[in-house]
Amino acid sequence: MRRIGSFFVRIFSFFRKEFVEVLRQPKLILTLILGPFLILLLFGLGYTNQRPPERTMFVISKDNPFAEQIKNKAADLDYVIKLVGVTDDFDLMMRNLNRNAIDLGVIIPDNVYETIRSNQQALIETYHNQIDPAQITYMEYMGAFLADVINRQILQSVAEQGQIEAQNVGPLVDNAIENTRNTRIMLEQGDVESAQHYQRAVRGNLSTLQLAVGTSASLLQGINQEFGGDAGSEGDILAKLQTTQDNTAIAQDFQTGQENYDQEIASLQEEENILLELQTDLDSFTSIHPAIITRPFVSKTKSAIQAEVSPTSFFIPGVIVLLLQHMTITLSSLSLVRERRAGTMELFRVSPLKPVEILFNKYFSYLVIGLLIAAILALVVRFGLNSPMLGSWVDMLIVVVLLLFASLGVGFIISFLSKTETQAVQLSMIALLFSVFFSGFFLDLRYLLYPVRYISYLIPATYGIQMLQLNMLRGLPINQTSMFSLAGFGLALFFIAWLLLRRTMADE
Amino acid sequence: MENVLMQTVTSLTDNVISFEGVTKTFGEQDAVHDLSFVFPKGKIIGLIGPSGSGKTTTVRLMTGIYHPTEGKIHVMGSDPRSFTLEEREKIGYMTQNFVLYPDLSVKENLAFAGAIYGFGFGHRAKRIKNLLEFVELSDDSKKLARNLSGGMQRRLALAAALIHDPDLIFLDEPTAGIDPILRRKFWDHFIDLRDQGKSLVITTQYVNEASYCDLVGVMAEGKLLFLKKPEDLMKTAFGGDVLMLNTEDSLSDTLNNELQQLPFVQGELTFLQDGSLRLIVDEAATALPQVMEWFKNKELALQSAEQYFPPYDDVFVKLIEDYRSNIETPAENGGLA
């Protein structure tokens, strides 16, 4: 019973000692916690995540028919490019690029139509002055994007032309309908001669239509086929035209002296209906905006996550994890180095404290200190920075406890590798640097190749960031694999730290 | 005392510490070499010696911080390497350097030291109060340890070593940097502790403090040259008790020779610059009356005659010088190497 009492007395005393020592080192707290937190705050306030438009200069010869269109289109693209100028001087553009007056130079080729007619694609070249690989990739994307915009512009012109043609054939369809109707009426009245007159007029109307409808009919038919429309109905203008021409009531002359013309009259009624459908199709086609014809699909991406995750919010779980890991590693690594260098370890060796008890007490002390700091951090980011917290606070507590537990192991092992406090701080900084690159804080771990990626799984922050992001930003429960991995990792580190402390205290 | 090692073999229970041929080597260097001795229970044993003589290493071997390269050590009947928790709780240890926490206050340091031994708040509060009074730090109990003077830090460390009322106390230079008045107070307290049945092993560079010890071990170059009662050390250093005589007239060579031939007189007579005569005798108590009788018989005027107690500094210096000059060897003078 006395032993149990002593156990708790020691735990409390260790905690009190470590806590008071930490509190009495305000510079340390400032460096470890407040400093990084202020950096985060500054980053959150200053970072917009909106890329400024690229300062762009077009190089295009004066007699190029696209020159005016390019200027107009550039104005529409002001969300991605800022038109600095249009010139026909390639060298001027390059000078501007080299002195960083512009970000992008776009060369529009001459003789575009001739190139296309010769069954070749016209090449749009883009020049940039970036050295950052990510920026280079963006510039390559920008080049492809501008080519796509110009391609769409050309397609849109074609579509507009087709619509104009379709509008022109409208009166021809009206005439064909009128003449077909008159043909039918004459036959119904038994006036075969007049019917024959109107029949010839319909044939003439249909032949003219066949020629006139050309571009627009092909375009509309192409759209229908490409996007899975009903080729047998409104889109199939050419087929309908052919049907009307092939109708026997139109194609064959009426014979006089027949007993009745019921069959021909029915065929003419059918012909009239088809022509009316054709009229409707053409009306529909001309009513579609050319931009919709050339860009029938637009996309809108929506997040399945309940909260809106700003760039700052996204990084907050990672920052919390890195701060806690770094603080814990630094404090624990310094703690044992100090005990050793100050000589208090000598007192411990004579005292009834066992190595495992010293380590347990230290773990407990720094775990509680870490939890206090984590609580403050969590409250500040939740209510100060309005960071989303979609998950459970209990899950967050579990993640933080496991993270601190594993980080303490790293810190204590560092303390055994360090002879001086300076060495301990340096190794702690290296651990932080490692974590920034390999924990998934900045870079998605999928970009890391094996076996390098294995390094990531030796860093407590890797698990911590994964679990805390899931919890805070997605509201999902703790990933069991990550949780047990981190707990196992922490236990392994505790065991190693215990062995090292035991060896240190055993003999000199 | 002459055969302390044998006592170890025959009566371990009466001895608190025993060393048998203990050597501790660091690298190629022997920090202590072939130490064999026993320390009796309930005594103050002082270890004196020049810096680097192996005093601290010997204490560390006793506490189990160091393990011997050769030889056997028993402390409270156990090998220090396998001390039980109960045995460790009986040990108090004050290191040579200040090893408490500079960012904790005096009181917080003592509270932590007490807690290590499982003392709850209630139990240790009164103990801390008494110890603070003893080391005269009551008024400074809230001061951070880093803001204390060197002497105050030593006092704090001493209080921390005694916080759990240990039975066996190792104090490595507890009075270094302490003013003479407080130093005296410390020794009074050590004697009190001894009288309560506790055993104390105390290293010191203040050689005069040897007089407070029950046994004094003189160390040099990793060896224990002597382990004796303080008064016996004087005899060892000078070859016997010292009598100091002042005569009105100087003695003739014949009388000098005659005096030297007396059976209780050891070695040569020494005439000091102030005219006094130093005489080494077997036992001052028996020799002094006989010397006075001899002067009376010779009708020589004797102004004063008394036993002289040389300062322990002189004793220590003499012992070390003699050792270094290889004049004496441990086997010849009864010391235990």
Interface residues (C-beta under 8 A of the other chain):
Chain A: R2 R3 G5 S6 F7 V9 R10 F12 S13 F14 R16 K17 V20 E21 R24 Q25 A342 G343 T344 E346 L347 F348 R349 V350 S351 P352 L353 K354 D507 E508
Chain B: R60 T63 G64 I65 Y66 H67 L85 E86 R88 E89 I91 Y93 T95 N97 F98 V99 L100 Y101 P102 D103 L104 E108 A111 F112 A113 A115 I116 Y117 G118 F119 G120 L144 F170
